[in-house]
Amino acid sequence: MKKVLLPRSLPELWDQLQTGSEAVVYAGGTDLLVKLRNKVFDPPLLICLERIEELKGICEDSGVIRIGSCTTHAAILDEPCIGRHLSVLDKSLRVLGSPPIRNMGTIGGNICTASPAGDTLPSLYALNADVELLKRTGKRRMPIKDFITGPGRTCLEEDEILAAISIRIPQEYNVHHFEKVGQRNALACAVASLSSLLRISADGVVEKAVLAWGSVAPTILTCAEAEKALIGEKLSLLRLQEAAAMVRDAVRPITDVRADADYRRTVSGNLLLRLMEIQHTPTEDIAK
């Protein structure tokens, strides 16, 4: 029988973390339970964070949205400010798993699992999200792109937890786009995914662009060359094809049970071509 501790406050959590350095901390457990079932590892102690209210909830203040790490995907989707201000994150959450998974899984868990295929990660990279890390002796903050160091690897220190994610509202973009390709139409782990933030003028010229791909490199991949190739030009198929070629050169995909590397490379560029189908709000209407 696995021993599970359920702290109800942060002080209680810090005391429990001292009971053994081999304790594994989790929230929703949707990834952890799969690993336990498949006997990937067998920790002697589990500490569940789901009852710590300080780690839940969403607030908006001074142009920044803060999301507690133990906030479920479903709760984030139910919050109006997410769809209104962070549409690219909203879109990625809507295709994450199934309704039961979204009701159980948390955004903090999706980040700390640090899978290149994590559905929220490309959007959080594109939004330039910061993570707030907490331990008994203090707290620190860093960009998510620095927090995730490789597949399944983060900068979390011993007895430290991810407490929240902070995102400054990106008011300058009038296009928020997310799309992923999987082996089936729903409930699929991404073979490749793309989050895009664009500012497109009334006459179709790309004024700003942020692009982030998932599942095509050890961590989320951004491509400054492709972004620069789009900026200052109209969003045409020819320009997107040129940028897509740069992306295919930049990605570092692997071959696994879901797809081979060449297929992922092709799809990563093709996802960029799909931007031809997007609708955008004229830039003069962004602030309204």
C-alpha positions in Angstrom: 0.0 0.0 0.0 1.4 3.4 -1.1 1.6 6.0 1.7 0.0 9.3 0.6 0.1 12.5 2.7 -2.5 15.3 2.1 -1.4 18.6 3.6 -4.0 21.3 3.9 -1.6 24.3 4.2 1.9 25.3 3.1 3.3 25.1 6.6 2.0 21.5 6.9 3.5 20.8 3.5 7.0 22.0 4.5 6.8 19.8 7.6 5.9 16.8 5.6 8.6 17.4 3.0 11.1 17.0 5.8 9.9 13.4 6.5 11.9 12.1 3.5 13.9 13.5 0.6 12.5 10.7 -1.7 8.9 12.0 -1.4 7.2 12.8 -4.7 4.9 15.8 -4.8 1.9 15.8 -7.1 -1.5 17.5 -7.6 -3.9 15.9 -10.1 -1.8 12.9 -10.6 -2.8 12.2 -14.2 0.8 11.7 -15.3 2.0 10.2 -12.1 -0.6 7.5 -11.9 0.3 6.3 -15.4 4.0 6.0 -14.3 3.1 4.1 -11.1 0.8 1.7 -13.0 3.6 1.1 -15.6 6.1 0.7 -12.8 8.4 3.4 -14.2 9.3 4.3 -10.7 8.2 3.4 -7.1 8.6 6.3 -4.7 8.2 5.4 -1.0 6.0 8.5 -0.2 3.6 10.6 -2.1 2.5 14.1 -1.1 -0.7 15.4 -2.8 -1.2 19.2 -3.0 -4.8 19.2 -4.0 -6.1 20.4 -0.6 -3.8 23.5 -0.3 -6.1 26.4 -1.3 -3.2 28.8 -1.5 -2.1 27.0 -4.7 -5.4 27.3 -6.4 -7.3 30.1 -8.2 -6.9 32.8 -10.9 -6.6 36.5 -10.3 -6.1 39.5 -12.7 -4.3 42.6 -11.4 -2.5 45.4 -13.1 -2.4 43.7 -16.5 -1.1 40.4 -15.1 -3.0 37.1 -14.8 -1.8 34.8 -12.0 -2.8 31.1 -12.1 -2.2 28.9 -9.0 -0.3 25.8 -9.9 -3.0 23.4 -8.5 -5.8 25.1 -10.6 -7.3 22.4 -12.8 -7.5 22.8 -16.6 -11.3 22.8 -16.4 -11.2 25.6 -13.8 -9.0 27.7 -16.0 -11.3 27.2 -19.0 -14.2 28.3 -16.8 -12.5 31.6 -16.0 -13.7 34.4 -18.4 -10.4 36.4 -18.3 -8.6 33.4 -19.9 -10.7 33.3 -23.0 -10.8 37.1 -23.2 -7.1 37.8 -22.7 -5.2 34.5 -23.2 -7.1 32.9 -26.1 -4.1 30.9 -27.2 -3.9 29.2 -23.8 -7.7 28.6 -23.8 -7.4 26.9 -27.2 -4.6 24.6 -26.1 -6.5 23.6 -23.0 -9.6 22.7 -24.9 -7.8 19.9 -26.8 -5.9 18.7 -23.7 -7.0 15.1 -22.9 -10.6 14.4 -22.1 -13.1 16.1 -19.8 -12.2 13.8 -16.8 -8.5 14.6 -17.4 -9.2 18.3 -17.6 -11.2 18.1 -14.3 -8.4 16.3 -12.6 -5.1 17.5 -14.1 -3.5 20.8 -13.2 -1.5 23.4 -15.1 1.3 23.1 -12.6 1.4 19.3 -13.3 1.5 19.9 -17.0 4.5 22.2 -16.6 6.4 20.1 -14.1 6.0 17.0 -16.2 8.1 18.9 -18.7 7.0 16.8 -21.7 7.8 18.4 -25.0 4.3 17.3 -26.0 2.6 19.1 -23.1 -0.3 20.9 -24.6 -0.1 24.1 -22.5 3.6 24.6 -22.9 3.8 26.1 -26.4 1.2 28.7 -25.5 2.9 29.5 -22.2 6.2 29.9 -24.0 4.6 32.2 -26.6 3.0 34.2 -23.8 6.3 34.6 -22.1 4.9 33.2 -18.8 6.9 33.3 -15.6 6.8 30.6 -13.0 6.8 31.3 -9.2 8.8 28.8 -7.2 8.3 28.4 -3.4 10.0 26.7 -0.5 10.0 27.2 3.2 13.0 29.5 3.1 11.8 31.8 0.3 10.6 32.2 -3.2 12.0 32.9 -6.7 10.7 33.6 -10.1 11.9 32.8 -13.6 10.7 32.6 -17.2 9.2 29.2 -18.1 11.7 28.8 -20.9 14.5 28.8 -18.3 12.6 26.6 -15.8 12.2 23.6 -18.2 15.7 22.3 -19.0 14.9 19.1 -21.0 12.4 16.2 -21.3 11.1 15.6 -17.8 13.6 18.0 -16.3 13.1 21.3 -14.5 15.0 23.7 -12.2 13.0 22.7 -9.1 15.3 22.4 -6.1 14.9 20.0 -3.2 11.8 20.7 -1.2 10.7 23.4 -3.7 7.3 23.5 -5.5 5.8 25.4 -8.4 3.3 27.7 -6.7 1.9 29.8 -9.6 2.2 31.0 -13.2 2.1 34.7 -14.1 1.3 36.0 -17.5 1.2 39.6 -18.6 -1.8 40.2 -20.8 -0.5 40.4 -24.4 -2.7 43.3 -25.6 -0.6 44.0 -28.7 -1.7 40.8 -30.6 -4.9 40.4 -32.5 -4.3 36.7 -33.5 -4.1 33.9 -31.0 -3.8 30.5 -32.7 -3.1 27.0 -31.5 -3.2 23.7 -33.4 -1.8 20.3 -32.8 -1.6 17.1 -34.9 -2.0 13.7 -33.4 -2.7 10.2 -34.4 -6.4 10.7 -34.0 -8.8 13.7 -34.0 -9.3 13.8 -30.2 -7.7 12.6 -27.0 -4.3 12.5 -28.8 -0.8 13.2 -27.6 0.7 15.8 -29.9 2.9 14.6 -32.8 3.6 18.3 -33.3 1.8 21.5 -32.1 2.1 25.2 -32.8 1.1 28.3 -30.7 1.1 31.6 -32.6 0.7 35.2 -31.5 0.5 37.7 -34.3 -0.3 41.4 -34.8 -1.6 41.9 -38.3 -2.5 45.3 -39.6 -5.7 46.2 -41.4 -4.0 45.7 -44.8 -2.7 42.2 -43.8 0.9 43.1 -42.9 2.5 41.1 -40.0 3.7 43.7 -37.5 4.7 41.3 -34.6 5.0 37.5 -34.4 5.7 34.9 -31.7 5.8 31.2 -32.6 6.3 28.2 -30.4 6.3 24.5 -31.4 5.7 21.5 -29.2 6.8 17.9 -29.6 9.5 18.6 -32.2 12.6 19.2 -29.9 13.7 18.3 -26.4 11.9 21.4 -25.1 9.5 23.8 -26.7 11.1 25.3 -29.8 10.9 28.9 -30.9 12.3 30.1 -34.2 13.4 33.7 -34.3 14.3 33.4 -38.0 10.8 32.4 -39.0 9.3 35.2 -36.9 11.6 37.7 -38.6 10.7 36.4 -42.0 7.0 37.1 -41.4 7.4 40.6 -39.8 7.0 43.5 -42.2 5.4 41.3 -44.9 1.8 40.4 -45.8 0.7 37.0 -44.6 1.0 35.3 -47.9 1.4 31.6 -48.8 4.8 32.3 -50.3 6.1 34.1 -47.2 4.7 31.3 -45.0 6.4 28.7 -47.2 9.7 30.4 -46.8 9.3 30.6 -43.0 8.2 27.0 -42.9 11.5 25.9 -44.6 13.4 27.7 -41.8 11.3 25.9 -39.2 12.0 22.5 -40.7 15.7 23.3 -40.5 15.4 24.4 -36.9 13.4 21.6 -35.3 15.1 18.6 -33.6 12.4 15.9 -33.6 12.8 12.3 -32.5 11.3 9.1 -33.8 9.0 7.3 -31.3 5.8 5.2 -31.3 3.7 8.1 -32.4 5.7 9.4 -35.4 9.1 9.4 -37.0 11.3 12.4 -37.1 10.9 13.2 -40.8 7.1 13.3 -40.4 7.4 15.6 -37.4 9.7 17.9 -39.4 7.2 18.1 -42.3 4.2 18.7 -40.0 6.0 21.5 -38.0 6.3 23.5 -41.2 2.8 22.6 -42.4 1.3 23.9 -39.2 2.8 27.3 -40.0 1.1 27.2 -43.4 -2.3 26.9 -41.7 -2.0 30.5 -40.6 -3.3 31.4 -44.1 -6.7 30.3 -42.8 -6.8 32.5 -39.7 -9.1 35.4 -39.1 -7.8 38.5 -37.3 -9.2 41.6 -35.7 -7.9 44.9 -37.3 -5.1 46.4 -35.1 -7.0 49.6 -34.5 -9.7 47.5 -32.7 -7.3 45.6 -30.3 -7.7 48.1 -27.5 -11.5 48.2 -27.7 
